[in-house]
Amino acid sequence: MTTAKYDVLGIGNAIFDVLVQTDEAFLARHGMTRGGMALIDEARALAIYNDMGPATEMSGGSAANTIVGVANLGARAAYVGKVRDDQIGRLYTHDIRAAGVTFETKAAADGPATGCSYILVTPDGERTMNTYLGAAQDLTPADIDDAQVAASGIIYLEGYLWDPKSAKEAFVKAATIAHGAGRRVALTLSDSFCVDRYRDEFLDLMRKGTVDLIFANEAELHSLYQTSDFDTALKQLREDTKLGIVTRSEKGCVVASKEGVVAVPAFPIEKMVDTTGAGDLFAAGFLFGLVRNAGFEAAGRLGALAAAEVIQHIGARPQVSLKELAQQNGLPV
């Protein structure tokens, strides 16, 4: 196996985030399920946006947030995602490149606008997302560069990609190329509602070895195995995949493999502000630990550190150097 040009290559829905702090009444007024992610059309996007009030706007997308975190920690990172050649698409491209990520996916010349997610953050820090996929759903197998995938140590895919048909095909193509080159493939389950939609297909991806690593939170794990018992679900996860990483909010995380289970505590925080990106940045820290061969416990601590940084401010991208933060806390970088 040749040496990797990139440590981690992320493939996901390129989404621009529009975040606002609001209350439960706003969610009720718009019929939203608190803490979930709903796919919406352009008309609903406009209705929500017009009712939102002053917002914070920044580049997002689950896998993109993870890849920005990986780069922030000092690893070599690349990203594949589809934007439209419009104002927001150009801003998105600028932002991810400015974060030190290689981003070469050709922007769409026509079709839907660049995707946006309207994110409502309630006083407890919980985020409720309403996503207009726009151009992101037009990611196709043609956007997957064989050489780039083969030159990446770990391919990181987001469960949300399983919504659009052409993106699903791009996902499978990338996994096939990666395994052909002796690389590892990771999947984040993204959202319990996403798992509800594609439970059997996700389990199939795991059991057939299309993906090697699974990232999930507790709600997604329970949804995947349709059980409220954590230990039962974890036991099944260990049977179905080579490596499963489950985040448990303030309880930290567990890293489950055939060899056993490693529990890692959460990092202390001063104040929870916004949970947007918590899972994304946890994955960034864990993947960084993996590519640095730091061991599961250190990888879990790097993940916990990155997640703790991002939930203490608005938005899903780090606002300080995670590399320096890791060094200050005696973690391997």
LUMVO-428627 format. One record per residue (C-alpha): residue number from 1; x, y, z. Coordinates in steps of 0.1 Angstrom, whole numbers, always signed. Example, Ala and Ser with C-alpha at 12.3 -4.5 7.8 and 13.67 -1.06 7.14 Angstrom:
<nodes>
<node seq="1" x="+123" y="-45" z="+78"/>
<node seq="2" x="+137" y="-11" z="+71"/>
</nodes>
This chain:
<nodes>
<node seq="1" x="+0" y="+0" z="+0"/>
<node seq="2" x="+14" y="+34" z="-10"/>
<node seq="3" x="+18" y="+62" z="+15"/>
<node seq="4" x="-14" y="+83" z="+17"/>
<node seq="5" x="-14" y="+119" z="+3"/>
<node seq="6" x="-43" y="+127" z="+25"/>
<node seq="7" x="-49" y="+114" z="+60"/>
<node seq="8" x="-87" y="+118" z="+58"/>
<node seq="9" x="-110" y="+125" z="+28"/>
<node seq="10" x="-146" y="+134" z="+37"/>
<node seq="11" x="-175" y="+131" z="+13"/>
<node seq="12" x="-208" y="+147" z="+22"/>
<node seq="13" x="-235" y="+172" z="+16"/>
<node seq="14" x="-220" y="+207" z="+12"/>
<node seq="15" x="-244" y="+228" z="+32"/>
<node seq="16" x="-243" y="+264" z="+43"/>
<node seq="17" x="-256" y="+269" z="+79"/>
<node seq="18" x="-279" y="+297" z="+90"/>
<node seq="19" x="-281" y="+295" z="+128"/>
<node seq="20" x="-304" y="+314" z="+152"/>
<node seq="21" x="-310" y="+312" z="+189"/>
<node seq="22" x="-347" y="+308" z="+195"/>
<node seq="23" x="-373" y="+292" z="+218"/>
<node seq="24" x="-395" y="+261" z="+219"/>
<node seq="25" x="-425" y="+282" z="+207"/>
<node seq="26" x="-407" y="+288" z="+173"/>
<node seq="27" x="-403" y="+250" z="+168"/>
<node seq="28" x="-439" y="+244" z="+177"/>
<node seq="29" x="-451" y="+271" z="+154"/>
<node seq="30" x="-433" y="+255" z="+125"/>
<node seq="31" x="-441" y="+219" z="+134"/>
<node seq="32" x="-405" y="+209" z="+140"/>
<node seq="33" x="-392" y="+179" z="+159"/>
<node seq="34" x="-368" y="+192" z="+185"/>
<node seq="35" x="-332" y="+179" z="+180"/>
<node seq="36" x="-338" y="+163" z="+146"/>
<node seq="37" x="-330" y="+170" z="+110"/>
<node seq="38" x="-358" y="+174" z="+85"/>
<node seq="39" x="-353" y="+177" z="+47"/>
<node seq="40" x="-373" y="+207" z="+34"/>
<node seq="41" x="-381" y="+223" z="+0"/>
<node seq="42" x="-373" y="+258" z="-11"/>
<node seq="43" x="-407" y="+272" z="-1"/>
<node seq="44" x="-404" y="+259" z="+34"/>
<node seq="45" x="-368" y="+271" z="+36"/>
<node seq="46" x="-380" y="+306" z="+27"/>
<node seq="47" x="-408" y="+305" z="+53"/>
<node seq="48" x="-385" y="+295" z="+81"/>
<node seq="49" x="-358" y="+320" z="+71"/>
<node seq="50" x="-383" y="+349" z="+70"/>
<node seq="51" x="-395" y="+341" z="+105"/>
<node seq="52" x="-360" y="+336" z="+120"/>
<node seq="53" x="-347" y="+370" z="+129"/>
<node seq="54" x="-310" y="+379" z="+130"/>
<node seq="55" x="-289" y="+349" z="+122"/>
<node seq="56" x="-253" y="+337" z="+122"/>
<node seq="57" x="-243" y="+324" z="+87"/>
<node seq="58" x="-213" y="+301" z="+80"/>
<node seq="59" x="-202" y="+272" z="+60"/>
<node seq="60" x="-213" y="+238" z="+74"/>
<node seq="61" x="-222" y="+203" z="+63"/>
<node seq="62" x="-216" y="+173" z="+86"/>
<node seq="63" x="-186" y="+157" z="+69"/>
<node seq="64" x="-172" y="+191" z="+60"/>
<node seq="65" x="-172" y="+202" z="+96"/>
<node seq="66" x="-153" y="+170" z="+105"/>
<node seq="67" x="-128" y="+175" z="+78"/>
<node seq="68" x="-122" y="+211" z="+88"/>
<node seq="69" x="-116" y="+198" z="+124"/>
<node seq="70" x="-91" y="+172" z="+111"/>
<node seq="71" x="-72" y="+199" z="+92"/>
<node seq="72" x="-73" y="+222" z="+123"/>
<node seq="73" x="-56" y="+194" z="+143"/>
<node seq="74" x="-28" y="+194" z="+118"/>
<node seq="75" x="-36" y="+164" z="+95"/>
<node seq="76" x="-38" y="+165" z="+57"/>
<node seq="77" x="-74" y="+167" z="+47"/>
<node seq="78" x="-96" y="+168" z="+16"/>
<node seq="79" x="-133" y="+171" z="+9"/>
<node seq="80" x="-158" y="+162" z="-18"/>
<node seq="81" x="-192" y="+179" z="-19"/>
<node seq="82" x="-214" y="+197" z="-44"/>
<node seq="83" x="-222" y="+234" z="-44"/>
<node seq="84" x="-237" y="+256" z="-71"/>
<node seq="85" x="-216" y="+283" z="-87"/>
<node seq="86" x="-235" y="+310" z="-69"/>
<node seq="87" x="-226" y="+336" z="-42"/>
<node seq="88" x="-231" y="+311" z="-13"/>
<node seq="89" x="-213" y="+283" z="-32"/>
<node seq="90" x="-183" y="+306" z="-38"/>
<node seq="91" x="-183" y="+316" z="-1"/>
<node seq="92" x="-185" y="+279" z="+9"/>
<node seq="93" x="-155" y="+270" z="-14"/>
<node seq="94" x="-135" y="+299" z="+0"/>
<node seq="95" x="-142" y="+289" z="+36"/>
<node seq="96" x="-132" y="+253" z="+34"/>
<node seq="97" x="-100" y="+260" z="+14"/>
<node seq="98" x="-91" y="+288" z="+39"/>
<node seq="99" x="-94" y="+261" z="+67"/>
<node seq="100" x="-66" y="+242" z="+50"/>
<node seq="101" x="-87" y="+216" z="+33"/>
<node seq="102" x="-82" y="+205" z="-4"/>
<node seq="103" x="-115" y="+210" z="-21"/>
<node seq="104" x="-117" y="+204" z="-59"/>
<node seq="105" x="-152" y="+193" z="-66"/>
<node seq="106" x="-165" y="+212" z="-97"/>
<node seq="107" x="-194" y="+235" z="-88"/>
<node seq="108" x="-227" y="+231" z="-107"/>
<node seq="109" x="-232" y="+257" z="-134"/>
<node seq="110" x="-270" y="+254" z="-132"/>
<node seq="111" x="-298" y="+236" z="-113"/>
<node seq="112" x="-307" y="+242" z="-76"/>
<node seq="113" x="-289" y="+267" z="-54"/>
<node seq="114" x="-262" y="+258" z="-29"/>
<node seq="115" x="-278" y="+238" z="-1"/>
<node seq="116" x="-286" y="+255" z="+32"/>
<node seq="117" x="-295" y="+243" z="+67"/>
<node seq="118" x="-317" y="+265" z="+89"/>
<node seq="119" x="-306" y="+256" z="+125"/>
<node seq="120" x="-326" y="+266" z="+155"/>
<node seq="121" x="-307" y="+266" z="+188"/>
<node seq="122" x="-329" y="+265" z="+219"/>
<node seq="123" x="-317" y="+278" z="+254"/>
<node seq="124" x="-305" y="+243" z="+264"/>
<node seq="125" x="-281" y="+243" z="+235"/>
<node seq="126" x="-300" y="+216" z="+215"/>
<node seq="127" x="-301" y="+222" z="+177"/>
<node seq="128" x="-330" y="+215" z="+154"/>
<node seq="129" x="-320" y="+214" z="+117"/>
<node seq="130" x="-341" y="+220" z="+86"/>
<node seq="131" x="-321" y="+213" z="+55"/>
<node seq="132" x="-326" y="+223" z="+19"/>
<node seq="133" x="-302" y="+200" z="+1"/>
<node seq="134" x="-301" y="+221" z="-31"/>
<node seq="135" x="-270" y="+215" z="-52"/>
<node seq="136" x="-256" y="+190" z="-26"/>
<node seq="137" x="-281" y="+163" z="-38"/>
<node seq="138" x="-265" y="+165" z="-73"/>
<node seq="139" x="-232" y="+149" z="-62"/>
<node seq="140" x="-227" y="+121" z="-86"/>
<node seq="141" x="-201" y="+92" z="-91"/>
<node seq="142" x="-184" y="+115" z="-117"/>
<node seq="143" x="-175" y="+138" z="-88"/>
<node seq="144" x="-154" y="+110" z="-72"/>
<node seq="145" x="-118" y="+112" z="-82"/>
<node seq="146" x="-104" y="+77" z="-82"/>
<node seq="147" x="-68" y="+88" z="-76"/>
<node seq="148" x="-78" y="+111" z="-47"/>
<node seq="149" x="-98" y="+84" z="-30"/>
<node seq="150" x="-70" y="+58" z="-34"/>
<node seq="151" x="-45" y="+83" z="-20"/>
<node seq="152" x="-65" y="+89" z="+13"/>
<node seq="153" x="-58" y="+69" z="+44"/>
<node seq="154" x="-94" y="+70" z="+57"/>
<node seq="155" x="-126" y="+78" z="+36"/>
<node seq="156" x="-152" y="+94" z="+59"/>
<node seq="157" x="-188" y="+93" z="+46"/>
<node seq="158" x="-219" y="+109" z="+62"/>
<node seq="159" x="-252" y="+90" z="+65"/>
<node seq="160" x="-270" y="+120" z="+51"/>
<node seq="161" x="-255" y="+111" z="+17"/>
<node seq="162" x="-278" y="+82" z="+16"/>
<node seq="163" x="-308" y="+105" z="+9"/>
<node seq="164" x="-301" y="+115" z="-27"/>
<node seq="165" x="-298" y="+85" z="-51"/>
<node seq="166" x="-268" y="+98" z="-71"/>
<node seq="167" x="-249" y="+107" z="-39"/>
<node seq="168" x="-256" y="+71" z="-27"/>
<node seq="169" x="-239" y="+58" z="-58"/>
<node seq="170" x="-210" y="+82" z="-53"/>
<node seq="171" x="-207" y="+69" z="-17"/>
<node seq="172" x="-205" y="+32" z="-29"/>
<node seq="173" x="-180" y="+40" z="-56"/>
<node seq="174" x="-157" y="+58" z="-32"/>
<node seq="175" x="-159" y="+29" z="-7"/>
<node seq="176" x="-151" y="+4" z="-34"/>
<node seq="177" x="-120" y="+24" z="-46"/>
<node seq="178" x="-108" y="+29" z="-11"/>
<node seq="179" x="-109" y="-8" z="-2"/>
<node seq="180" x="-93" y="-17" z="-36"/>
<node seq="181" x="-64" y="+6" z="-25"/>
<node seq="182" x="-62" y="-10" z="+10"/>
<node seq="183" x="-77" y="+20" z="+28"/>
<node seq="184" x="-103" y="+22" z="+56"/>
<node seq="185" x="-139" y="+35" z="+52"/>
<node seq="186" x="-158" y="+53" z="+80"/>
<node seq="187" x="-195" y="+61" z="+82"/>
<node seq="188" x="-213" y="+85" z="+105"/>
<node seq="189" x="-249" y="+76" z="+110"/>
<node seq="190" x="-257" y="+113" z="+111"/>
<node seq="191" x="-292" y="+114" z="+127"/>
<node seq="192" x="-317" y="+90" z="+143"/>
<node seq="193" x="-343" y="+100" z="+117"/>
<node seq="194" x="-318" y="+92" z="+89"/>
<node seq="195" x="-313" y="+58" z="+105"/>
<node seq="196" x="-351" y="+53" z="+107"/>
<node seq="197" x="-352" y="+59" z="+69"/>
<node seq="198" x="-323" y="+36" z="+60"/>
<node seq="199" x="-318" y="+11" z="+89"/>
<node seq="200" x="-316" y="-20" z="+67"/>
<node seq="201" x="-293" y="-4" z="+42"/>
<node seq="202" x="-269" y="+9" z="+68"/>
<node seq="203" x="-268" y="-26" z="+85"/>
<node seq="204" x="-261" y="-41" z="+51"/>
<node seq="205" x="-232" y="-17" z="+45"/>
<node seq="206" x="-218" y="-27" z="+79"/>
<node seq="207" x="-223" y="-64" z="+76"/>
<node seq="208" x="-210" y="-67" z="+41"/>
<node seq="209" x="-179" y="-47" z="+51"/>
<node seq="210" x="-186" y="-17" z="+27"/>
<node seq="211" x="-178" y="+4" z="+58"/>
<node seq="212" x="-152" y="-5" z="+85"/>
<node seq="213" x="-158" y="+22" z="+112"/>
<node seq="214" x="-191" y="+34" z="+124"/>
<node seq="215" x="-197" y="+67" z="+143"/>
<node seq="216" x="-230" y="+70" z="+161"/>
<node seq="217" x="-246" y="+87" z="+191"/>
<node seq="218" x="-268" y="+69" z="+216"/>
<node seq="219" x="-301" y="+78" z="+198"/>
<node seq="220" x="-287" y="+66" z="+165"/>
<node seq="221" x="-275" y="+34" z="+180"/>
<node seq="222" x="-309" y="+27" z="+197"/>
<node seq="223" x="-326" y="+35" z="+164"/>
<node seq="224" x="-303" y="+12" z="+144"/>
<node seq="225" x="-310" y="-19" z="+166"/>
<node seq="226" x="-345" y="-8" z="+176"/>
<node seq="227" x="-338" y="-14" z="+213"/>
<node seq="228" x="-338" y="+10" z="+243"/>
<node seq="229" x="-311" y="-12" z="+260"/>
<node seq="230" x="-276" y="+3" z="+254"/>
<node seq="231" x="-257" y="-29" z="+262"/>
<node seq="232" x="-278" y="-50" z="+239"/>
<node seq="233" x="-273" y="-25" z="+211"/>
<node seq="234" x="-235" y="-22" z="+218"/>
<node seq="235" x="-231" y="-60" z="+217"/>
<node seq="236" x="-248" y="-61" z="+183"/>
<node seq="237" x="-226" y="-33" z="+170"/>
<node seq="238" x="-195" y="-52" z="+180"/>
<node seq="239" x="-207" y="-81" z="+159"/>
<node seq="240" x="-217" y="-60" z="+129"/>
<node seq="241" x="-186" y="-38" z="+124"/>
<node seq="242" x="-149" y="-38" z="+129"/>
<node seq="243" x="-149" y="-6" z="+150"/>
<node seq="244" x="-179" y="+13" z="+165"/>
<node seq="245" x="-175" y="+46" z="+182"/>
<node seq="246" x="-206" y="+57" z="+202"/>
<node seq="247" x="-209" y="+92" z="+218"/>
<node seq="248" x="-230" y="+96" z="+249"/>
<node seq="249" x="-230" y="+134" z="+255"/>
<node seq="250" x="-219" y="+142" z="+291"/>
<node seq="251" x="-211" y="+105" z="+297"/>
<node seq="252" x="-183" y="+106" z="+271"/>
<node seq="253" x="-179" y="+78" z="+245"/>
<node seq="254" x="-173" y="+41" z="+241"/>
<node seq="255" x="-151" y="+26" z="+215"/>
<node seq="256" x="-162" y="-9" z="+206"/>
<node seq="257" x="-142" y="-35" z="+187"/>
<node seq="258" x="-141" y="-73" z="+186"/>
<node seq="259" x="-114" y="-72" z="+213"/>
<node seq="260" x="-134" y="-52" z="+238"/>
<node seq="261" x="-149" y="-19" z="+248"/>
<node seq="262" x="-130" y="+12" z="+259"/>
<node seq="263" x="-149" y="+39" z="+277"/>
<node seq="264" x="-136" y="+75" z="+276"/>
<node seq="265" x="-150" y="+103" z="+297"/>
<node seq="266" x="-163" y="+136" z="+283"/>
<node seq="267" x="-142" y="+168" z="+285"/>
<node seq="268" x="-154" y="+193" z="+311"/>
<node seq="269" x="-170" y="+225" z="+298"/>
<node seq="270" x="-179" y="+258" z="+313"/>
<node seq="271" x="-212" y="+264" z="+295"/>
<node seq="272" x="-231" y="+245" z="+268"/>
<node seq="273" x="-241" y="+270" z="+241"/>
<node seq="274" x="-249" y="+251" z="+209"/>
<node seq="275" x="-246" y="+213" z="+202"/>
<node seq="276" x="-244" y="+219" z="+165"/>
<node seq="277" x="-213" y="+201" z="+152"/>
<node seq="278" x="-206" y="+182" z="+185"/>
<node seq="279" x="-206" y="+148" z="+168"/>
<node seq="280" x="-188" y="+161" z="+137"/>
<node seq="281" x="-159" y="+175" z="+158"/>
<node seq="282" x="-158" y="+144" z="+180"/>
<node seq="283" x="-153" y="+124" z="+148"/>
<node seq="284" x="-126" y="+148" z="+137"/>
<node seq="285" x="-106" y="+143" z="+169"/>
<node seq="286" x="-111" y="+105" z="+169"/>
<node seq="287" x="-101" y="+102" z="+132"/>
<node seq="288" x="-70" y="+123" z="+139"/>
<node seq="289" x="-61" y="+100" z="+167"/>
<node seq="290" x="-65" y="+70" z="+145"/>
<node seq="291" x="-43" y="+83" z="+117"/>
<node seq="292" x="-16" y="+92" z="+143"/>
<node seq="293" x="-19" y="+57" z="+157"/>
<node seq="294" x="-25" y="+72" z="+191"/>
<node seq="295" x="-47" y="+43" z="+204"/>
<node seq="296" x="-84" y="+42" z="+211"/>
<node seq="297" x="-83" y="+59" z="+244"/>
<node seq="298" x="-62" y="+89" z="+232"/>
<node seq="299" x="-83" y="+91" z="+200"/>
<node seq="300" x="-115" y="+92" z="+222"/>
<node seq="301" x="-100" y="+120" z="+243"/>
<node seq="302" x="-90" y="+140" z="+212"/>
<node seq="303" x="-126" y="+136" z="+200"/>
<node seq="304" x="-140" y="+147" z="+234"/>
<node seq="305" x="-117" y="+177" z="+234"/>
<node seq="306" x="-128" y="+188" z="+199"/>
<node seq="307" x="-165" y="+183" z="+208"/>
<node seq="308" x="-161" y="+203" z="+240"/>
<node seq="309" x="-146" y="+233" z="+221"/>
<node seq="310" x="-174" y="+234" z="+195"/>
<node seq="311" x="-204" y="+232" z="+219"/>
<node seq="312" x="-192" y="+262" z="+239"/>
<node seq="313" x="-199" y="+287" z="+210"/>
<node seq="314" x="-224" y="+291" z="+182"/>
<node seq="315" x="-216" y="+272" z="+150"/>
<node seq="316" x="-200" y="+239" z="+140"/>
<node seq="317" x="-165" y="+249" z="+132"/>
<node seq="318" x="-137" y="+254" z="+158"/>
<node seq="319" x="-128" y="+289" z="+168"/>
<node seq="320" x="-94" y="+282" z="+182"/>
<node seq="321" x="-65" y="+259" z="+172"/>
<node seq="322" x="-75" y="+224" z="+182"/>
<node seq="323" x="-39" y="+214" z="+178"/>
<node seq="324" x="-27" y="+239" z="+205"/>
<node seq="325" x="-57" y="+229" z="+227"/>
<node seq="326" x="-46" y="+193" z="+224"/>
<node seq="327" x="-10" y="+202" z="+232"/>
<node seq="328" x="-21" y="+222" z="+263"/>
<node seq="329" x="-40" y="+191" z="+275"/>
<node seq="330" x="-11" y="+167" z="+270"/>
<node seq="331" x="-28" y="+149" z="+240"/>
<node seq="332" x="-8" y="+135" z="+210"/>
<node seq="333" x="-6" y="+158" z="+180"/>
</nodes>
